[in-house]
Amino acid sequence: VFCLSGEVTEEEKNLSRTLMKYWANFARNGNPNGEGLVEWPSYNLNEEYLQINLQQKKDRKFKEKKVEFWKKVVLEKTNNKSMENKEVKLEL
């Protein structure tokens, strides 16, 4: 969309044109979708979204893997802390 560096690949030009189509469709009729475009899903409880890259695709649950990672880390840390506390109490 915005060329901030010198060279632009053909793929990047296509991405720019695609984004402009989505934006123009949305400005024109309140819906970004149009002929030849991958469907940009409306917000819903299925957590669908449009992955915008050189090739667009619909996907689900954008943050699910990150959330699972952090839940696991926190659980491990809290379990380790409770074990450390038990060891300290036993030593006293």
Steps between C-alpha positions, in 0.01 A plus 500: 500500500775744596842463343748601769800323348640513149399181320148357498436146384209406277350307792511814715332701224225237484459516878468878479232475231315234698495712816380800303214286364400394853511860624314639199228234534463580869485875436249450218255262664613416856623154398865437402417184303475495124554300186836325484585568866538249781203551733573730791270353768293718729583484868329202662536253786698262276785755513553492124726761342673576174873433500644784291830409340629461145224236475185554705317219677228460760609366835367458854607579855790738434641494853413145606856358474651800680242478777563126544877562516465761774247295695751213501789727608297656782380160619856365502628807686224492760548126555875552543438783749265287708761220502773747605280625784443144621874430496575816697239412762647151537846644560380730777 
